[in-house]
Amino acid sequence: MSEAGNVLRANLLASARDSLFTRELPIVLAATRDAQGRVQRLRTSMGGVHLEYTRKP
């Protein structure tokens, strides 16, 4: 993850199949999958800021 030109690294842990978190940073990631089970969208929440990333077709 890059923030203001700095690279932040953290180990991702799974709390469920489509929910990830870290112990190092206050961030939560949630995946949305398509019918074939591929991750199509990844939503993040960190410090009250919410971002969404969508897979390009």
Sequence and secondary structure as in RCSB ss.txt:
>XXXX:A:sequence
MSEAGNVLRANLLASARDSLFTRELPIVLAATRDAQGRVQRLRTSMGGVHLEYTRKP
>XXXX:A:secstr
 EETTEE     EEEETTEEE SSSSEEEEEEE TTS EEEEEEEETTEEEEEE   
